[in-house]
């Protein structure tokens, strides 16, 4: 009996001591709360730093009150003479032509890039990377810089505006439409692949039908953006209503400027109305 007790006691002594437990990581909710706190703090610091660095505030507005008053009083009443209205109508039609032509060329370049960039299409890696870099370069260069380059190459006029706006639009459409393609329901896509469908068939029959409405909405919105862009690039001689705006500003003809601004607003509202009508025809919820 004593020997058996000694054996059991030795077994008990052989049991290794428990190692100290490592501190458990904080729960996910605590980590998210810390991340939100630090993100909010960095956002506030960035905003304050930007406002102070750009001298934005009531002081700069007060200093420019005389110029603002002179500009606002000069806009009223707008110039509604017949020659002015005829010139504004011609410039507005030219702006509309620039926006439509740029949308067509931009979609012609941007949509194939979007298909190559979309991850669920599973294109060749080297081709997808090249398309992504190309789209980033096209949208990274502002329309105004593209317009300056094309004015220097093809000369003044609406053609330079079309080329400038279409290149920038192609980069934007490639990014936004690729995101629409990637956001589709993956179940039909995987079902098509399980049946042995090719990459092209999966794209045409499973991915594109789901993303069609979203892509059309992006194209219509890009058309509206093209009108605004064509009004800006006209300041460097790329045609359209922007060219007339630039001339009126340089010559301090504020009555003409008011008429041109109203024409730009009418163009944008008209395109927005057409866009809403087309989207409602496609089943989108609009008011």
VODRENTI-780042 format. One record per residue (C-alpha): residue number from 1; residue in three letters; z, y, x. Coordinates in pm, whole numbers. Last residue first. Layout:
<rec><num>NUM</num><residu>ALA</residu><up>Z</up><north>Y</north><east>X</east></rec>
...
//
This chain:
<rec><num>287</num><residu>UNK</residu><up>-5909</up><north>6063</north><east>-3998</east></rec>
<rec><num>286</num><residu>UNK</residu><up>-6027</up><north>5775</north><east>-3786</east></rec>
<rec><num>285</num><residu>UNK</residu><up>-5948</up><north>5401</north><east>-3772</east></rec>
<rec><num>284</num><residu>UNK</residu><up>-6233</up><north>5235</north><east>-3584</east></rec>
<rec><num>283</num><residu>UNK</residu><up>-6463</up><north>5005</north><east>-3779</east></rec>
<rec><num>282</num><residu>UNK</residu><up>-6796</up><north>5060</north><east>-3603</east></rec>
<rec><num>281</num><residu>UNK</residu><up>-6907</up><north>5315</north><east>-3860</east></rec>
<rec><num>280</num><residu>UNK</residu><up>-6579</up><north>5498</north><east>-3796</east></rec>
<rec><num>279</num><residu>UNK</residu><up>-6666</up><north>5516</north><east>-3429</east></rec>
<rec><num>278</num><residu>UNK</residu><up>-7008</up><north>5662</north><east>-3503</east></rec>
<rec><num>277</num><residu>UNK</residu><up>-6864</up><north>5930</north><east>-3730</east></rec>
<rec><num>276</num><residu>UNK</residu><up>-6590</up><north>6019</north><east>-3483</east></rec>
<rec><num>275</num><residu>UNK</residu><up>-6844</up><north>6059</north><east>-3205</east></rec>
<rec><num>274</num><residu>UNK</residu><up>-7070</up><north>6276</north><east>-3417</east></rec>
<rec><num>273</num><residu>UNK</residu><up>-6777</up><north>6503</north><east>-3500</east></rec>
<rec><num>272</num><residu>UNK</residu><up>-6670</up><north>6520</north><east>-3136</east></rec>
<rec><num>271</num><residu>UNK</residu><up>-7027</up><north>6610</north><east>-3037</east></rec>
<rec><num>270</num><residu>UNK</residu><up>-7028</up><north>6892</north><east>-3290</east></rec>
<rec><num>269</num><residu>UNK</residu><up>-6686</up><north>7017</north><east>-3181</east></rec>
<rec><num>268</num><residu>UNK</residu><up>-6799</up><north>7024</north><east>-2817</east></rec>
<rec><num>267</num><residu>UNK</residu><up>-7121</up><north>7209</north><east>-2897</east></rec>
<rec><num>266</num><residu>UNK</residu><up>-6945</up><north>7460</north><east>-3123</east></rec>
<rec><num>265</num><residu>UNK</residu><up>-6690</up><north>7532</north><east>-2849</east></rec>
<rec><num>264</num><residu>UNK</residu><up>-6966</up><north>7588</north><east>-2593</east></rec>
<rec><num>263</num><residu>UNK</residu><up>-7142</up><north>7828</north><east>-2833</east></rec>
<rec><num>262</num><residu>UNK</residu><up>-6817</up><north>8019</north><east>-2890</east></rec>
<rec><num>261</num><residu>UNK</residu><up>-6777</up><north>8054</north><east>-2514</east></rec>
<rec><num>260</num><residu>UNK</residu><up>-7132</up><north>8186</north><east>-2487</east></rec>
<rec><num>259</num><residu>UNK</residu><up>-7073</up><north>8451</north><east>-2752</east></rec>
<rec><num>258</num><residu>UNK</residu><up>-6750</up><north>8562</north><east>-2582</east></rec>
<rec><num>257</num><residu>UNK</residu><up>-6923</up><north>8584</north><east>-2244</east></rec>
<rec><num>256</num><residu>UNK</residu><up>-7197</up><north>8803</north><east>-2393</east></rec>
<rec><num>255</num><residu>UNK</residu><up>-6931</up><north>9050</north><east>-2507</east></rec>
<rec><num>254</num><residu>UNK</residu><up>-6759</up><north>9019</north><east>-2168</east></rec>
<rec><num>253</num><residu>UNK</residu><up>-7055</up><north>9142</north><east>-1971</east></rec>
<rec><num>252</num><residu>UNK</residu><up>-6866</up><north>9182</north><east>-1643</east></rec>
<rec><num>251</num><residu>UNK</residu><up>-7186</up><north>9132</north><east>-1437</east></rec>
<rec><num>250</num><residu>UNK</residu><up>-7045</up><north>8836</north><east>-1245</east></rec>
<rec><num>249</num><residu>UNK</residu><up>-6890</up><north>8691</north><east>-1560</east></rec>
<rec><num>248</num><residu>UNK</residu><up>-7209</up><north>8720</north><east>-1764</east></rec>
<rec><num>247</num><residu>UNK</residu><up>-7415</up><north>8558</north><east>-1488</east></rec>
<rec><num>246</num><residu>UNK</residu><up>-7173</up><north>8268</north><east>-1456</east></rec>
<rec><num>245</num><residu>UNK</residu><up>-7167</up><north>8206</north><east>-1829</east></rec>
<rec><num>244</num><residu>UNK</residu><up>-7548</up><north>8205</north><east>-1839</east></rec>
<rec><num>243</num><residu>UNK</residu><up>-7551</up><north>7936</north><east>-1570</east></rec>
<rec><num>242</num><residu>UNK</residu><up>-7287</up><north>7745</north><east>-1759</east></rec>
<rec><num>241</num><residu>UNK</residu><up>-7507</up><north>7734</north><east>-2068</east></rec>
<rec><num>240</num><residu>UNK</residu><up>-7747</up><north>7502</north><east>-1900</east></rec>
<rec><num>239</num><residu>UNK</residu><up>-7891</up><north>7508</north><east>-1551</east></rec>
<rec><num>238</num><residu>UNK</residu><up>-7758</up><north>7381</north><east>-1217</east></rec>
<rec><num>237</num><residu>UNK</residu><up>-7732</up><north>7730</north><east>-1068</east></rec>
<rec><num>236</num><residu>UNK</residu><up>-7386</up><north>7716</north><east>-910</east></rec>
<rec><num>235</num><residu>UNK</residu><up>-7208</up><north>7839</north><east>-1225</east></rec>
<rec><num>234</num><residu>UNK</residu><up>-7411</up><north>7588</north><east>-1428</east></rec>
<rec><num>233</num><residu>UNK</residu><up>-7187</up><north>7320</north><east>-1280</east></rec>
<rec><num>232</num><residu>UNK</residu><up>-6911</up><north>7423</north><east>-1520</east></rec>
<rec><num>231</num><residu>UNK</residu><up>-7099</up><north>7414</north><east>-1850</east></rec>
<rec><num>230</num><residu>UNK</residu><up>-7257</up><north>7084</north><east>-1747</east></rec>
<rec><num>229</num><residu>UNK</residu><up>-6909</up><north>6944</north><east>-1692</east></rec>
<rec><num>228</num><residu>UNK</residu><up>-6791</up><north>7042</north><east>-2039</east></rec>
<rec><num>227</num><residu>UNK</residu><up>-7100</up><north>6889</north><east>-2198</east></rec>
<rec><num>226</num><residu>UNK</residu><up>-7066</up><north>6578</north><east>-1982</east></rec>
<rec><num>225</num><residu>UNK</residu><up>-6706</up><north>6533</north><east>-2095</east></rec>
<rec><num>224</num><residu>UNK</residu><up>-6822</up><north>6510</north><east>-2457</east></rec>
<rec><num>223</num><residu>UNK</residu><up>-7077</up><north>6245</north><east>-2358</east></rec>
<rec><num>222</num><residu>UNK</residu><up>-6805</up><north>6065</north><east>-2165</east></rec>
<rec><num>221</num><residu>UNK</residu><up>-6605</up><north>6043</north><east>-2487</east></rec>
<rec><num>220</num><residu>UNK</residu><up>-6899</up><north>5878</north><east>-2657</east></rec>
<rec><num>219</num><residu>UNK</residu><up>-6940</up><north>5632</north><east>-2370</east></rec>
<rec><num>218</num><residu>UNK</residu><up>-6568</up><north>5551</north><east>-2373</east></rec>
<rec><num>217</num><residu>UNK</residu><up>-6576</up><north>5484</north><east>-2746</east></rec>
<rec><num>216</num><residu>UNK</residu><up>-6879</up><north>5255</north><east>-2699</east></rec>
<rec><num>215</num><residu>UNK</residu><up>-6692</up><north>5065</north><east>-2427</east></rec>
<rec><num>214</num><residu>UNK</residu><up>-6391</up><north>5016</north><east>-2652</east></rec>
<rec><num>213</num><residu>UNK</residu><up>-6605</up><north>4888</north><east>-2937</east></rec>
<rec><num>212</num><residu>UNK</residu><up>-6789</up><north>4641</north><east>-2713</east></rec>
<rec><num>211</num><residu>UNK</residu><up>-6485</up><north>4495</north><east>-2533</east></rec>
<rec><num>210</num><residu>UNK</residu><up>-6450</up><north>4184</north><east>-2751</east></rec>
<rec><num>209</num><residu>UNK</residu><up>-6824</up><north>4118</north><east>-2770</east></rec>
<rec><num>208</num><residu>UNK</residu><up>-6857</up><north>4170</north><east>-2390</east></rec>
<rec><num>207</num><residu>UNK</residu><up>-6600</up><north>3912</north><east>-2281</east></rec>
<rec><num>206</num><residu>UNK</residu><up>-6682</up><north>3593</north><east>-2471</east></rec>
<rec><num>205</num><residu>UNK</residu><up>-7058</up><north>3566</north><east>-2533</east></rec>
<rec><num>204</num><residu>UNK</residu><up>-7222</up><north>3790</north><east>-2272</east></rec>
<rec><num>203</num><residu>UNK</residu><up>-6967</up><north>3751</north><east>-1992</east></rec>
<rec><num>202</num><residu>UNK</residu><up>-6911</up><north>3381</north><east>-2050</east></rec>
<rec><num>201</num><residu>UNK</residu><up>-7287</up><north>3325</north><east>-2055</east></rec>
<rec><num>200</num><residu>UNK</residu><up>-7329</up><north>3513</north><east>-1726</east></rec>
<rec><num>199</num><residu>UNK</residu><up>-7051</up><north>3320</north><east>-1553</east></rec>
<rec><num>198</num><residu>UNK</residu><up>-7191</up><north>2989</north><east>-1669</east></rec>
<rec><num>197</num><residu>UNK</residu><up>-7051</up><north>2786</north><east>-1955</east></rec>
<rec><num>196</num><residu>UNK</residu><up>-6890</up><north>2452</north><east>-1868</east></rec>
<rec><num>195</num><residu>UNK</residu><up>-6706</up><north>2404</north><east>-2197</east></rec>
<rec><num>194</num><residu>UNK</residu><up>-6382</up><north>2487</north><east>-2020</east></rec>
<rec><num>193</num><residu>UNK</residu><up>-6530</up><north>2824</north><east>-1915</east></rec>
<rec><num>192</num><residu>UNK</residu><up>-6600</up><north>2920</north><east>-2275</east></rec>
<rec><num>191</num><residu>UNK</residu><up>-6247</up><north>2827</north><east>-2379</east></rec>
<rec><num>190</num><residu>UNK</residu><up>-6108</up><north>3032</north><east>-2089</east></rec>
<rec><num>189</num><residu>UNK</residu><up>-6293</up><north>3340</north><east>-2213</east></rec>
<rec><num>188</num><residu>UNK</residu><up>-6195</up><north>3278</north><east>-2575</east></rec>
<rec><num>187</num><residu>UNK</residu><up>-5826</up><north>3265</north><east>-2471</east></rec>
<rec><num>186</num><residu>UNK</residu><up>-5833</up><north>3563</north><east>-2230</east></rec>
<rec><num>185</num><residu>UNK</residu><up>-5813</up><north>3830</north><east>-2504</east></rec>
<rec><num>184</num><residu>UNK</residu><up>-5989</up><north>4135</north><east>-2364</east></rec>
<rec><num>183</num><residu>UNK</residu><up>-5818</up><north>4386</north><east>-2130</east></rec>
<rec><num>182</num><residu>UNK</residu><up>-6034</up><north>4307</north><east>-1825</east></rec>
<rec><num>181</num><residu>UNK</residu><up>-6352</up><north>4424</north><east>-1994</east></rec>
<rec><num>180</num><residu>UNK</residu><up>-6189</up><north>4748</north><east>-2106</east></rec>
<rec><num>179</num><residu>UNK</residu><up>-6060</up><north>4804</north><east>-1753</east></rec>
<rec><num>178</num><residu>UNK</residu><up>-6414</up><north>4755</north><east>-1622</east></rec>
<rec><num>177</num><residu>UNK</residu><up>-6531</up><north>5013</north><east>-1876</east></rec>
<rec><num>176</num><residu>UNK</residu><up>-6288</up><north>5276</north><east>-1746</east></rec>
<rec><num>175</num><residu>UNK</residu><up>-6364</up><north>5225</north><east>-1376</east></rec>
<rec><num>174</num><residu>UNK</residu><up>-6742</up><north>5194</north><east>-1396</east></rec>
<rec><num>173</num><residu>UNK</residu><up>-6762</up><north>5471</north><east>-1655</east></rec>
<rec><num>172</num><residu>UNK</residu><up>-6581</up><north>5711</north><east>-1422</east></rec>
<rec><num>171</num><residu>UNK</residu><up>-6804</up><north>5634</north><east>-1125</east></rec>
<rec><num>170</num><residu>UNK</residu><up>-7121</up><north>5659</north><east>-1334</east></rec>
<rec><num>169</num><residu>UNK</residu><up>-7003</up><north>5989</north><east>-1485</east></rec>
<rec><num>168</num><residu>UNK</residu><up>-6978</up><north>6142</north><east>-1136</east></rec>
<rec><num>167</num><residu>UNK</residu><up>-7332</up><north>6034</north><east>-1058</east></rec>
<rec><num>166</num><residu>UNK</residu><up>-7465</up><north>6141</north><east>-1398</east></rec>
<rec><num>165</num><residu>UNK</residu><up>-7313</up><north>6490</north><east>-1379</east></rec>
<rec><num>164</num><residu>UNK</residu><up>-7476</up><north>6574</north><east>-1047</east></rec>
<rec><num>163</num><residu>UNK</residu><up>-7816</up><north>6422</north><east>-1125</east></rec>
<rec><num>162</num><residu>UNK</residu><up>-7837</up><north>6595</north><east>-1462</east></rec>
<rec><num>161</num><residu>UNK</residu><up>-7725</up><north>6929</north><east>-1321</east></rec>
<rec><num>160</num><residu>UNK</residu><up>-7982</up><north>6920</north><east>-1042</east></rec>
<rec><num>159</num><residu>UNK</residu><up>-8250</up><north>6853</north><east>-1304</east></rec>
<rec><num>158</num><residu>UNK</residu><up>-8123</up><north>7146</north><east>-1513</east></rec>
<rec><num>157</num><residu>UNK</residu><up>-8242</up><north>7411</north><east>-1272</east></rec>
<rec><num>156</num><residu>UNK</residu><up>-8211</up><north>7540</north><east>-916</east></rec>
<rec><num>155</num><residu>UNK</residu><up>-8358</up><north>7338</north><east>-630</east></rec>
<rec><num>154</num><residu>UNK</residu><up>-8413</up><north>6968</north><east>-566</east></rec>
<rec><num>153</num><residu>UNK</residu><up>-8221</up><north>6941</north><east>-239</east></rec>
<rec><num>152</num><residu>UNK</residu><up>-7984</up><north>7239</north><east>-217</east></rec>
<rec><num>151</num><residu>UNK</residu><up>-7927</up><north>7236</north><east>-592</east></rec>
<rec><num>150</num><residu>UNK</residu><up>-7858</up><north>6864</north><east>-557</east></rec>
<rec><num>149</num><residu>UNK</residu><up>-7584</up><north>6913</north><east>-299</east></rec>
<rec><num>148</num><residu>UNK</residu><up>-7424</up><north>7203</north><east>-485</east></rec>
<rec><num>147</num><residu>UNK</residu><up>-7430</up><north>7002</north><east>-808</east></rec>
<rec><num>146</num><residu>UNK</residu><up>-7263</up><north>6704</north><east>-641</east></rec>
<rec><num>145</num><residu>UNK</residu><up>-6992</up><north>6942</north><east>-519</east></rec>
<rec><num>144</num><residu>UNK</residu><up>-6944</up><north>7082</north><east>-868</east></rec>
<rec><num>143</num><residu>UNK</residu><up>-6941</up><north>6734</north><east>-1020</east></rec>
<rec><num>142</num><residu>UNK</residu><up>-6644</up><north>6640</north><east>-803</east></rec>
<rec><num>141</num><residu>UNK</residu><up>-6682</up><north>6361</north><east>-541</east></rec>
<rec><num>140</num><residu>UNK</residu><up>-6421</up><north>6091</north><east>-608</east></rec>
<rec><num>139</num><residu>UNK</residu><up>-6610</up><north>5964</north><east>-913</east></rec>
<rec><num>138</num><residu>UNK</residu><up>-6906</up><north>5844</north><east>-707</east></rec>
<rec><num>137</num><residu>UNK</residu><up>-6694</up><north>5728</north><east>-411</east></rec>
<rec><num>136</num><residu>UNK</residu><up>-6459</up><north>5523</north><east>-628</east></rec>
<rec><num>135</num><residu>UNK</residu><up>-6755</up><north>5362</north><east>-803</east></rec>
<rec><num>134</num><residu>UNK</residu><up>-6913</up><north>5266</north><east>-471</east></rec>
<rec><num>133</num><residu>UNK</residu><up>-6585</up><north>5124</north><east>-335</east></rec>
<rec><num>132</num><residu>UNK</residu><up>-6538</up><north>4912</north><east>-647</east></rec>
<rec><num>131</num><residu>UNK</residu><up>-6898</up><north>4791</north><east>-642</east></rec>
<rec><num>130</num><residu>UNK</residu><up>-6868</up><north>4686</north><east>-277</east></rec>
<rec><num>129</num><residu>UNK</residu><up>-6545</up><north>4499</north><east>-349</east></rec>
<rec><num>128</num><residu>UNK</residu><up>-6702</up><north>4317</north><east>-644</east></rec>
<rec><num>127</num><residu>UNK</residu><up>-7008</up><north>4220</north><east>-438</east></rec>
<rec><num>126</num><residu>UNK</residu><up>-6796</up><north>4086</north><east>-152</east></rec>
<rec><num>125</num><residu>UNK</residu><up>-6577</up><north>3893</north><east>-393</east></rec>
<rec><num>124</num><residu>UNK</residu><up>-6863</up><north>3732</north><east>-584</east></rec>
<rec><num>123</num><residu>UNK</residu><up>-6820</up><north>3794</north><east>-958</east></rec>
<rec><num>122</num><residu>UNK</residu><up>-6526</up><north>3653</north><east>-1147</east></rec>
<rec><num>121</num><residu>UNK</residu><up>-6598</up><north>3818</north><east>-1484</east></rec>
<rec><num>120</num><residu>UNK</residu><up>-6221</up><north>3824</north><east>-1544</east></rec>
<rec><num>119</num><residu>UNK</residu><up>-6171</up><north>4063</north><east>-1251</east></rec>
<rec><num>118</num><residu>UNK</residu><up>-6397</up><north>4338</north><east>-1378</east></rec>
<rec><num>117</num><residu>UNK</residu><up>-6558</up><north>4518</north><east>-1081</east></rec>
<rec><num>116</num><residu>UNK</residu><up>-6903</up><north>4357</north><east>-1111</east></rec>
<rec><num>115</num><residu>UNK</residu><up>-6924</up><north>4423</north><east>-1484</east></rec>
<rec><num>114</num><residu>UNK</residu><up>-6809</up><north>4782</north><east>-1433</east></rec>
<rec><num>113</num><residu>UNK</residu><up>-7073</up><north>4838</north><east>-1164</east></rec>
<rec><num>112</num><residu>UNK</residu><up>-7340</up><north>4720</north><east>-1406</east></rec>
<rec><num>111</num><residu>UNK</residu><up>-7201</up><north>4968</north><east>-1663</east></rec>
<rec><num>110</num><residu>UNK</residu><up>-7188</up><north>5265</north><east>-1423</east></rec>
<rec><num>109</num><residu>UNK</residu><up>-7549</up><north>5295</north><east>-1308</east></rec>
<rec><num>108</num><residu>UNK</residu><up>-7737</up><north>5285</north><east>-1638</east></rec>
<rec><num>107</num><residu>UNK</residu><up>-7436</up><north>5439</north><east>-1811</east></rec>
<rec><num>106</num><residu>UNK</residu><up>-7453</up><north>5739</north><east>-1579</east></rec>
<rec><num>105</num><residu>UNK</residu><up>-7829</up><north>5768</north><east>-1622</east></rec>
<rec><num>104</num><residu>UNK</residu><up>-7802</up><north>5771</north><east>-2001</east></rec>
<rec><num>103</num><residu>UNK</residu><up>-7495</up><north>5998</north><east>-2005</east></rec>
<rec><num>102</num><residu>UNK</residu><up>-7663</up><north>6240</north><east>-1763</east></rec>
<rec><num>101</num><residu>UNK</residu><up>-7971</up><north>6260</north><east>-1987</east></rec>
<rec><num>100</num><residu>UNK</residu><up>-7754</up><north>6325</north><east>-2292</east></rec>
<rec><num>99</num><residu>UNK</residu><up>-7537</up><north>6589</north><east>-2122</east></rec>
<rec><num>98</num><residu>UNK</residu><up>-7830</up><north>6769</north><east>-1959</east></rec>
<rec><num>97</num><residu>UNK</residu><up>-8023</up><north>6781</north><east>-2288</east></rec>
<rec><num>96</num><residu>UNK</residu><up>-7720</up><north>6925</north><east>-2467</east></rec>
<rec><num>95</num><residu>UNK</residu><up>-7683</up><north>7189</north><east>-2197</east></rec>
<rec><num>94</num><residu>UNK</residu><up>-8050</up><north>7279</north><east>-2235</east></rec>
<rec><num>93</num><residu>UNK</residu><up>-8006</up><north>7309</north><east>-2610</east></rec>
<rec><num>92</num><residu>UNK</residu><up>-7708</up><north>7540</north><east>-2555</east></rec>
<rec><num>91</num><residu>UNK</residu><up>-7903</up><north>7756</north><east>-2308</east></rec>
<rec><num>90</num><residu>UNK</residu><up>-8188</up><north>7799</north><east>-2557</east></rec>
<rec><num>89</num><residu>UNK</residu><up>-7946</up><north>7880</north><east>-2838</east></rec>
<rec><num>88</num><residu>UNK</residu><up>-7762</up><north>8131</north><east>-2618</east></rec>
<rec><num>87</num><residu>UNK</residu><up>-8087</up><north>8307</north><east>-2526</east></rec>
<rec><num>86</num><residu>UNK</residu><up>-8192</up><north>8335</north><east>-2890</east></rec>
<rec><num>85</num><residu>UNK</residu><up>-7847</up><north>8458</north><east>-2988</east></rec>
<rec><num>84</num><residu>UNK</residu><up>-7864</up><north>8724</north><east>-2718</east></rec>
<rec><num>83</num><residu>UNK</residu><up>-8212</up><north>8840</north><east>-2820</east></rec>
<rec><num>82</num><residu>UNK</residu><up>-8099</up><north>8859</north><east>-3185</east></rec>
<rec><num>81</num><residu>UNK</residu><up>-7782</up><north>9058</north><east>-3120</east></rec>
<rec><num>80</num><residu>UNK</residu><up>-7452</up><north>8885</north><east>-3181</east></rec>
<rec><num>79</num><residu>UNK</residu><up>-7263</up><north>9011</north><east>-2875</east></rec>
<rec><num>78</num><residu>UNK</residu><up>-6898</up><north>8923</north><east>-2928</east></rec>
<rec><num>77</num><residu>UNK</residu><up>-6654</up><north>9189</north><east>-3059</east></rec>
<rec><num>76</num><residu>UNK</residu><up>-6416</up><north>9151</north><east>-2890</east></rec>
<rec><num>75</num><residu>UNK</residu><up>-6437</up><north>8977</north><east>-2552</east></rec>
<rec><num>74</num><residu>UNK</residu><up>-6377</up><north>9303</north><east>-2366</east></rec>
<rec><num>73</num><residu>UNK</residu><up>-6030</up><north>9344</north><east>-2516</east></rec>
<rec><num>72</num><residu>UNK</residu><up>-5934</up><north>9002</north><east>-2383</east></rec>
<rec><num>71</num><residu>UNK</residu><up>-6068</up><north>9069</north><east>-2033</east></rec>
<rec><num>70</num><residu>UNK</residu><up>-5902</up><north>9410</north><east>-1998</east></rec>
<rec><num>69</num><residu>UNK</residu><up>-5572</up><north>9271</north><east>-2123</east></rec>
<rec><num>68</num><residu>UNK</residu><up>-5590</up><north>8980</north><east>-1880</east></rec>
<rec><num>67</num><residu>UNK</residu><up>-5668</up><north>9213</north><east>-1589</east></rec>
<rec><num>66</num><residu>UNK</residu><up>-5371</up><north>9433</north><east>-1676</east></rec>
<rec><num>65</num><residu>UNK</residu><up>-5134</up><north>9139</north><east>-1726</east></rec>
<rec><num>64</num><residu>UNK</residu><up>-5207</up><north>8986</north><east>-1388</east></rec>
<rec><num>63</num><residu>UNK</residu><up>-4879</up><north>9085</north><east>-1223</east></rec>
<rec><num>62</num><residu>UNK</residu><up>-4682</up><north>8971</north><east>-1527</east></rec>
<rec><num>61</num><residu>UNK</residu><up>-4844</up><north>8628</north><east>-1512</east></rec>
<rec><num>60</num><residu>UNK</residu><up>-4765</up><north>8591</north><east>-1141</east></rec>
<rec><num>59</num><residu>UNK</residu><up>-4402</up><north>8680</north><east>-1203</east></rec>
<rec><num>58</num><residu>UNK</residu><up>-4367</up><north>8454</north><east>-1509</east></rec>
<rec><num>57</num><residu>UNK</residu><up>-4418</up><north>8146</north><east>-1300</east></rec>
<rec><num>56</num><residu>UNK</residu><up>-4652</up><north>7948</north><east>-1080</east></rec>
<rec><num>55</num><residu>UNK</residu><up>-4641</up><north>8038</north><east>-711</east></rec>
<rec><num>54</num><residu>UNK</residu><up>-4838</up><north>7726</north><east>-609</east></rec>
<rec><num>53</num><residu>UNK</residu><up>-4572</up><north>7594</north><east>-371</east></rec>
<rec><num>52</num><residu>UNK</residu><up>-4286</up><north>7668</north><east>-608</east></rec>
<rec><num>51</num><residu>UNK</residu><up>-4452</up><north>7487</north><east>-897</east></rec>
<rec><num>50</num><residu>UNK</residu><up>-4552</up><north>7190</north><east>-678</east></rec>
<rec><num>49</num><residu>UNK</residu><up>-4203</up><north>7149</north><east>-526</east></rec>
<rec><num>48</num><residu>UNK</residu><up>-4041</up><north>7171</north><east>-869</east></rec>
<rec><num>47</num><residu>UNK</residu><up>-4279</up><north>6909</north><east>-1009</east></rec>
<rec><num>46</num><residu>UNK</residu><up>-4237</up><north>6674</north><east>-710</east></rec>
<rec><num>45</num><residu>UNK</residu><up>-3856</up><north>6702</north><east>-720</east></rec>
<rec><num>44</num><residu>UNK</residu><up>-3850</up><north>6632</north><east>-1094</east></rec>
<rec><num>43</num><residu>UNK</residu><up>-4075</up><north>6330</north><east>-1052</east></rec>
<rec><num>42</num><residu>UNK</residu><up>-3866</up><north>6199</north><east>-762</east></rec>
<rec><num>41</num><residu>UNK</residu><up>-3551</up><north>6221</north><east>-975</east></rec>
<rec><num>40</num><residu>UNK</residu><up>-3716</up><north>6048</north><east>-1271</east></rec>
<rec><num>39</num><residu>UNK</residu><up>-3843</up><north>5766</north><east>-1050</east></rec>
<rec><num>38</num><residu>UNK</residu><up>-3498</up><north>5728</north><east>-890</east></rec>
<rec><num>37</num><residu>UNK</residu><up>-3328</up><north>5703</north><east>-1230</east></rec>
<rec><num>36</num><residu>UNK</residu><up>-3593</up><north>5473</north><east>-1374</east></rec>
<rec><num>35</num><residu>UNK</residu><up>-3562</up><north>5240</north><east>-1073</east></rec>
<rec><num>34</num><residu>UNK</residu><up>-3184</up><north>5237</north><east>-1098</east></rec>
<rec><num>33</num><residu>UNK</residu><up>-3199</up><north>5148</north><east>-1470</east></rec>
<rec><num>32</num><residu>UNK</residu><up>-3454</up><north>4878</north><east>-1402</east></rec>
<rec><num>31</num><residu>UNK</residu><up>-3229</up><north>4727</north><east>-1134</east></rec>
<rec><num>30</num><residu>UNK</residu><up>-2929</up><north>4735</north><east>-1368</east></rec>
<rec><num>29</num><residu>UNK</residu><up>-3126</up><north>4563</north><east>-1646</east></rec>
<rec><num>28</num><residu>UNK</residu><up>-3247</up><north>4298</north><east>-1404</east></rec>
<rec><num>27</num><residu>UNK</residu><up>-2890</up><north>4195</north><east>-1316</east></rec>
<rec><num>26</num><residu>UNK</residu><up>-2762</up><north>4288</north><east>-970</east></rec>
<rec><num>25</num><residu>UNK</residu><up>-2802</up><north>4018</north><east>-707</east></rec>
<rec><num>24</num><residu>UNK</residu><up>-2515</up><north>3772</north><east>-668</east></rec>
<rec><num>23</num><residu>UNK</residu><up>-2295</up><north>3812</north><east>-362</east></rec>
<rec><num>22</num><residu>UNK</residu><up>-2307</up><north>3496</north><east>-156</east></rec>
<rec><num>21</num><residu>UNK</residu><up>-2035</up><north>3240</north><east>-234</east></rec>
<rec><num>20</num><residu>UNK</residu><up>-1793</up><north>3152</north><east>41</east></rec>
<rec><num>19</num><residu>UNK</residu><up>-1847</up><north>2799</north><east>168</east></rec>
<rec><num>18</num><residu>UNK</residu><up>-1636</up><north>2524</north><east>11</east></rec>
<rec><num>17</num><residu>UNK</residu><up>-1435</up><north>2327</north><east>262</east></rec>
<rec><num>16</num><residu>UNK</residu><up>-1581</up><north>1999</north><east>365</east></rec>
<rec><num>15</num><residu>UNK</residu><up>-1430</up><north>1680</north><east>214</east></rec>
<rec><num>14</num><residu>UNK</residu><up>-1309</up><north>1472</north><east>512</east></rec>
<rec><num>13</num><residu>UNK</residu><up>-942</up><north>1553</north><east>437</east></rec>
<rec><num>12</num><residu>UNK</residu><up>-964</up><north>1384</north><east>98</east></rec>
<rec><num>11</num><residu>UNK</residu><up>-1110</up><north>1076</north><east>254</east></rec>
<rec><num>10</num><residu>UNK</residu><up>-827</up><north>1071</north><east>508</east></rec>
<rec><num>9</num><residu>UNK</residu><up>-571</up><north>1087</north><east>226</east></rec>
<rec><num>8</num><residu>UNK</residu><up>-741</up><north>794</north><east>49</east></rec>
<rec><num>7</num><residu>UNK</residu><up>-727</up><north>589</north><east>366</east></rec>
<rec><num>6</num><residu>UNK</residu><up>-361</up><north>676</north><east>430</east></rec>
<rec><num>5</num><residu>UNK</residu><up>-273</up><north>575</north><east>74</east></rec>
<rec><num>4</num><residu>UNK</residu><up>-447</up><north>240</north><east>120</east></rec>
<rec><num>3</num><residu>UNK</residu><up>-256</up><north>181</north><east>443</east></rec>
<rec><num>2</num><residu>UNK</residu><up>75</up><north>258</north><east>271</east></rec>
<rec><num>1</num><residu>UNK</residu><up>0</up><north>0</north><east>0</east></rec>
//
